[in-house]
Amino acid sequence: MKTSGKKLSWNGTFLGTYGINCIKKEEKTVLKNNLATIQTSSFYTTCVIRRSKDPVLVCLLDELKVCFGIEKIGTHHIQIGNIIYVMFRYDPNFFPLKERFEADEDFKEKMRILICYRMLLRIPNTNNSSFLVIESKGKYRPISFVESKSCLDISPKAPSIRFLNKWFGTKDISSEILSIFPKRVWEEWSEFLLGFRSKIQDKICEIDPDYVWFTSFVIERMNGFC
């Protein structure tokens, strides 16, 4: 029986620990991830779920998009039995990005921004299967979806030349990465990064204060492009 309850905020936070009987897996999958209905005494939702070795980091990578003005999916993490899952907000209008998808210039620009974000934070395996497309009122926009981890110590394998050429053409990728930094014209880089560090740190602490160290990783990566 469906229970009402709080409306989920999809802000990456931990929802608590529940028994295995609260989850019902559905047949449909989204990029090889299960679509499941989760019912507890507090909430009821249908979402995409995925196991992860570092579910908090997966949630952080989605939430930090907001700091860069990028559309997020919306996540939570939850413990069901002995397993911690990442929950992704589900939209029935999601579909995979196919190789022959005919993208207009607006879609290409949004794809470049998402690719730059992934490259900035060293999110590996950036290719067509890393993205979903959402359709709304005849318009299409991409969503970065597969963000299993961030390579903190070594650089991940770069996206293929073919993939980058499709979305960037002759554009300089380093300049494109710089363009996603929400810096105002009058700000000095040091002033901007100091203020942005605080913004990122606050966002991370909302999800899990133990991950405050990730703030330095993000700022160091940004500083490398300044």
QUIWOHU-V880246 format. One record per backbone hydrogen bond with DSSP energy under -0.5 kcal/mol. CO is the residue of the C=O (numbers start at 0). NH is the residue of the N-H. E is the energy in kcal/mol with one decimal. If there is no record, write none. Layout:
co->{CO;CO}
nh->{NH;NH}
e->{E;E}
//
This chain:
co->{12;15;17;18;19;21;23;27;28;29;32;33;33;34;35;35;36;37;41;42;44;44;45;46;47;48;49;51;53;54;55;56;57;58;59;61;62;63;63;64;64;65;73;74;75;76;77;77;78;78;79;82;82;83;84;84;85;86;87;90;92;94;95;97;100;103;104;105;106;107;108;109;110;111;112;113;114;115;116;117;118;121;121;124;126;127;129;129;130;131;132;133;135;138;140;142;142;144;149;159;160;161;162;163;163;164;167;170;171;172;173;174;175;176;177;180;183;187;188;189;190;191;192;193;194;195;196;197;198;199;200;201;202;203;203;207;208;210;211;212;212;213;214;215;216;217;218;219;221;221;222}
nh->{76;78;80;21;22;38;36;34;30;32;29;35;48;25;37;46;23;44;5;39;37;46;89;35;87;33;85;54;57;58;59;60;61;62;63;64;65;66;67;67;69;68;88;11;86;14;79;84;17;80;82;79;84;51;77;86;49;75;47;93;134;132;97;100;102;107;108;109;110;111;112;113;114;115;116;117;118;119;120;122;121;123;150;126;129;130;144;145;96;142;94;140;138;135;133;131;144;146;151;163;164;165;166;167;168;168;170;172;175;176;177;178;179;179;180;182;186;191;192;193;194;195;196;197;198;199;200;201;202;203;204;205;206;206;207;210;211;213;214;215;216;217;218;219;220;221;222;223;224;225;225}
e->{-1.7;-2.4;-3.0;-1.7;-1.2;-2.9;-2.8;-1.7;-0.5;-1.2;-2.7;-0.6;-2.7;-2.7;-0.5;-2.8;-2.5;-2.3;-1.8;-3.0;-3.1;-0.5;-0.6;-3.2;-3.3;-0.8;-3.0;-0.6;-1.7;-2.0;-2.5;-2.6;-1.3;-2.6;-2.8;-0.9;-1.5;-0.7;-0.7;-1.1;-2.8;-1.5;-2.8;-3.3;-3.3;-2.4;-0.6;-3.1;-2.6;-0.5;-1.7;-3.1;-0.6;-0.8;-2.2;-0.5;-1.8;-1.6;-2.3;-2.2;-1.1;-3.2;-0.7;-1.7;-1.0;-2.3;-2.3;-1.9;-2.3;-2.4;-1.9;-2.1;-2.7;-2.7;-2.2;-2.2;-2.5;-2.8;-2.1;-3.0;-0.9;-0.6;-2.7;-0.9;-2.2;-1.6;-2.8;-1.5;-1.4;-2.8;-2.0;-1.8;-1.9;-2.6;-2.7;-2.7;-0.6;-1.2;-1.0;-2.5;-2.8;-1.8;-1.3;-3.2;-0.7;-1.2;-2.4;-0.5;-1.9;-2.5;-2.1;-1.5;-0.5;-1.4;-1.6;-2.4;-1.5;-2.9;-3.0;-1.8;-1.9;-2.7;-2.5;-1.4;-1.6;-2.7;-2.7;-2.2;-1.8;-2.5;-2.6;-1.4;-0.8;-1.1;-2.9;-2.2;-1.6;-2.0;-1.6;-0.8;-1.0;-2.1;-2.4;-2.6;-2.0;-2.4;-3.0;-1.4;-1.6;-0.6;-0.7}
//
